[in-house]
Amino acid sequence: MINRFKNWINSDKRTFAKGISFSKLFIIFVIGSFAGVIYEEIIGFVKNIYLRGEWIWPVRKGVFYGPFNPLYGAAIVFIIWLLGRKKRHPAKTFLYGAILGGAIEYIISLLMELVLGVASWDYTGRPLNIMGRTTVLYMIFWGFAVMLLIHVIYPILSKWIEKIPYKIGHPLVIVLVIFMTFNMVVSWTALGRATLRNKGYEPFTIVGEFYDKVYPDEYIKSVYTNMKFVK
């Protein structure tokens, strides 16, 4: 049985996710979304120990279902698509990465405030901050992170993804697209409803009533622990 399954898997010789394809970028999007949560939670855990003396593992995710933050995944995919198609000196990658990282962080912060009425971070008061949405120090960090991503992590990850058998990779991507799309739509529309609820607006659709019942403020705050509503 196992041999028959292996033969069936290996019968399709097509290379899965060759080049900078949608399938490869989407798998990287999911991996990046997961890695972003782990990064945020480790930083939060260290801060809890250092600042409060509490051994508490924080929750830092961007969607309701699963340890994913699509903002990290989308940023990583965008950077790879923009900088990963051409070889360049690491110093240039660092410079471009610093500018891109700061711009992405600034734009996402602005859009979250304008569209959803929430703020998940505010660097006001920190040295060299730019309107509280990003800082020069974080831009330097993003520069090193992007340089590592483009010149070390992405080449290894790309080769690994291309080794996935086509008959496994193709349906896997379909399942991931459906799951992540559903996850993001539900999570962010429910967050939008929470913003309206916070401003005193009653639900005017069945969907709004459903969100008020299934995703009340207590649940929203348990998922988005750093989030604050912007008045």
N, C-alpha and C positions, 0 to 999 in steps of 0.2 A: 504493500500500500504506500509506504513512504517513498520507495523508488519510483512508483508510478506518478506520485505527486511531484517529485523532483523533475522527472522527465517532462511532465506537463508544463511545469514552470519554465524549464529551460528550452522548451520547444520554440518559443518566440525569441528570436535572436536580436530583436530591435533594442537599441540603446535607450534606456528610459531617461527622460529629462535631459537630453543632450544640449550643451551650450547654455545660454541664459534663456531658458524656456519658462513658460508659465508654470509648469509642473514643478520644476526645480525651485523657482522663486517662491511658490506657495508653500512647499515643504520648509524652505528656509524661513518663511514668514511664521509658520507654526513653531518651529524650533526657537526662533528669535523671540516670539511672544512668551514662550515658556522660560527662556533664559532671562528675559527682562524681569519676570516675577521673582525668580531665584535671586538675581542681583539685588533687587529692591528689598527683598525680605532679609537677606544677609546683612545689608547695610542697616536696616531697621533694627535687626537683632543686636548688632554691635552697638548701635546708639542706645538701645534700651539698657544694655549692661553698663556702658560707659557713663551715660548721663543720669540714669535712674537707679542703677544697681539691680535691675529686674531682668531675670532670665525668661523673657517672654518673646516667643517667636511671632512676629507681626503678620498680618494679612495684607498683601499688596498685589492686587490683581485688577484687571480692567474689564472683566466680564463676569457674569454670574456663575457660569459652569466651567470648571476646570481652572488650573493655575496658569492663566494666559493674560498677557497684556498686549493687545494688538497694536498699540502705539509703538512699542519697541519693535515688533515684527515688521510693521509697515516702514518704519524708519530704516531698519537694516536692509530690507528689500530695495527701497528707494536708493540708498547709498550704493549698494552692490550694482544695481542697474545703471547708476550714473557713473560710478568710478571703477567698476570691475571689468569693464569691456576693453580697457586699454591699459597697457603697462606704462607706469610712470615712476619717477623717483619717489621713495618713501617720504621725503621731506615735502613734496608737493601734495601727496596724499594726506599728510598731517595737516597742512594748511587748509586744503579743501574740506577735510573732515571737521576741523574746528569751526569753520564758517557754516558748513551745512548743519552740524550738530546744534549750534547755537540758534540758527534760523529755524530749524524744525521745532526745537523746544519752545521758542518764542511764538511761532505761528500756532502750534497746538494749544498752548496756554491761552492765546487770544481767542481761538475758535471755541474752545471749551467754555470760556466766559460768555462770548457773544451768542453761541448757539444753544448751549445747555444751561447757562447761568450758574456754572460751578467753577471752582478753582481747586486743583489737586496739589498745587505747589505755589509758593510765593517766596521769592528770594529777597524781598525788600529788607534792607538793613544789612545784607551781606556785602562784603567788599566787591567793588566792580560789577555790581548787578546792573542789568539793563531793564529798567522799568519793572523789576521784580519777576520777570519772566525767564530770564537766564542770567548767567554771570560769565565774565571772562575766564574765571578759573575753571568753570564747568566746560567752557568751549575748548580749553586746553586739554582737559580730560577727554572730550569727544574726539579731539584730533588724534591723540594716542590710540583711543579705542578703534577709530576708523582705520588707522594705519595697520593695526593688528588684524582687524577684520579682513581687509582687502589683501594684504600680503601674506597672511599666515592661515587664518581660519577658513576663509572662503575657498581657496584652492583645495584644501583637504576635504571640506564639506562637499564641494562640487563633485569630486571624484567618488566620494562615498555614495552620494545620491545616485550617480550614474551607474553604480554597480547593482542597484536594486533591480531585480527582474521586472520586466515590463508588465507581466501578468499580475504582479503584486502592486507595483507602483501606480499603475493607471487607476485601478479601482480605489486604492488608498487615497489618492488625490481627490477623487470624486467625493468620497465620504468626508474627508477633511474640509472641503469647500462647503458642503452642505451644513456640516456641524458648526464651523466657525461663522458662516454667514448667519445662521439662525441665532447663534450665541451673541453675536455683535448686535444684530437688529433688536432682539428682545432686551438685551442689557441696556443699550443706549436709548431706546424709546422709553423703557421703564424709567430710566434716569431723567429723561426729558419730562415725563409725567410727574416725577418726584419734584422737579423744579417748579412746575405749575402748581402742584399741591402745596408746596412751601410758600407760594405767593397767594394762596387762598382760593385758587380756581377749582371749582367742582368739576368732576369728570363729565364730559358731554358725549361720550361714546361708550359702547360696551367694552372696548379695549381699555379705556381709562378706568372703568369700574373694576375690570379684571386686575389691572396693575395695582390699583389701590388695595385690593384684597390680598393678592398673592405676593406683591413686592412693596410692603409698607415702608415707611421711613426707617424703622428699626432694621429691616433687612438690608436696605440700601446702605445704611451707615456701617453695617457689619461687613459689607463687601468693599466699599470705598471708604476706608478708615481715615484717609487723609483729606477727604473731600470736604469743602465748605461751600455753601450756597452763597452766591454773590447777589447782594441786594441791588 
